[in-house]
Amino acid sequence: MQLEQHVWTATARVAGQSTVEYALVGALVVIAAAGAMTLLGGEVTTVFSRITTTLSGAAPAGH
């Protein structure tokens, strides 16, 4: 009976460690994405502005 309890305790401990590791990796991904958006935000805005300008110029005059 004690062996079974030890196995369940060890399994729960490993599952808990995995959960914490996934949470840390998720947090790092969020931080990296936020940093990338901050660095590239101005460039993305410029690209979409150019696209909007190009498409506006390509529209027929009556529309």
C-alpha positions as CSV (number, residue, x, y, z in Angstrom):
1,M,0.0,0.0,0.0
2,Q,2.8,2.4,0.8
3,L,4.4,1.7,-2.6
4,E,1.2,2.6,-4.4
5,Q,1.0,5.9,-2.4
6,H,4.6,6.7,-3.2
7,V,4.0,6.1,-6.9
8,W,1.0,8.4,-6.9
9,T,2.9,11.1,-5.0
10,A,5.8,10.9,-7.4
11,T,3.4,11.1,-10.4
12,A,1.6,14.1,-8.9
13,R,5.0,15.8,-8.3
14,V,6.1,15.3,-11.9
15,A,2.8,16.6,-13.2
16,G,3.1,19.6,-11.0
17,Q,6.6,20.3,-12.3
18,S,5.4,20.0,-15.9
19,T,2.6,22.5,-15.3
20,V,5.1,25.0,-13.9
21,E,7.5,24.5,-16.8
22,Y,4.7,25.0,-19.3
23,A,3.6,28.2,-17.5
24,L,7.2,29.5,-17.6
25,V,7.6,28.8,-21.3
26,G,4.2,30.4,-22.0
27,A,5.3,33.5,-20.1
28,L,8.5,33.7,-22.0
29,V,6.6,33.4,-25.3
30,V,4.3,36.3,-24.3
31,I,7.3,38.5,-23.3
32,A,9.1,37.7,-26.5
33,A,5.9,38.5,-28.6
34,A,5.3,41.7,-26.7
35,G,9.0,42.8,-27.3
36,A,8.7,41.9,-31.0
37,M,5.5,43.9,-31.4
38,T,7.0,46.8,-29.7
39,L,10.1,46.8,-31.9
40,L,8.2,46.2,-35.1
41,G,5.1,48.2,-34.4
42,G,6.2,51.3,-36.3
43,E,7.3,49.3,-39.3
44,V,4.1,47.4,-39.5
45,T,2.1,50.6,-39.3
46,T,4.2,52.0,-42.2
47,V,3.6,48.9,-44.3
48,F,-0.2,49.0,-43.8
49,S,-0.3,52.7,-44.6
50,R,1.6,52.1,-47.9
51,I,-0.9,49.3,-48.7
52,T,-3.8,51.6,-48.0
53,T,-2.4,54.4,-50.1
54,T,-1.7,52.0,-53.0
55,L,-5.1,50.5,-52.9
56,S,-6.8,53.9,-52.6
57,G,-5.0,55.1,-55.7
58,A,-6.0,51.9,-57.6
59,A,-9.7,52.3,-57.0
60,P,-11.8,53.7,-59.8
61,A,-12.5,57.4,-59.7
62,G,-16.2,57.1,-59.2
63,H,-15.9,54.9,-56.1
